[in-house]
Amino acid sequence: MQTSRFQLGLIATLAAALGFTFASSKAIGYPAGGAVSMGANPIASFGGSSSSGGTVSIGPAPADQDLIITDVNLTGHGVHSSYHACKWTISLQSETGTTLGAFKIWSQVAYYNYTAGGGHVSAQLQSGVRVPAGESLSLVLAQDSGGSSCNVAYTLSGYYAQP
């Protein structure tokens, strides 16, 4: 059985068409949910100080964005009139009252002049603390010991993300 030029041309044309059909195209990547949003600067930061304790509201997160807290920095300081250090318990609480994180800081008293040096906590949270869209996070500052001149400064930072 002999193959004609027509058959060879037809086979070559079909092979080229089949190769073109299955050739790979350019790869295009699309984000798969949970992507960081709010443009080029999704960073959020909150800070302040307290000498009386109490509850500080952080947020609320925007209605269409989760707030992820990734860094917590706390510093305690004060001048004290006795030999006790200024001690604080600081909790991160959800809107429903669930404790999401807790920290203790204290300032050591220098006995010669009763000044309390700065106790410091710096926490970098790998996965972060998630505040759902539209909800607030509370920073609960409770002074465990020390005088009225004890204070604590706080900074919380993170980013906004799509829920």
Secondary structure as GFF3:
##gff-version 3
##sequence-region A 1 163
A	DSSP	alpha_helix	5	21	.	.	.	ID=ss1
A	DSSP	beta_strand	43	50	.	.	.	ID=ss2
A	DSSP	beta_strand	54	58	.	.	.	ID=ss3
A	DSSP	beta_strand	66	79	.	.	.	ID=ss4
A	DSSP	beta_strand	86	93	.	.	.	ID=ss5
A	DSSP	beta_strand	99	107	.	.	.	ID=ss6
A	DSSP	beta_strand	109	110	.	.	.	ID=ss7
A	DSSP	beta_strand	115	131	.	.	.	ID=ss8
A	DSSP	beta_strand	137	145	.	.	.	ID=ss9
A	DSSP	beta_strand	150	161	.	.	.	ID=ss10
###
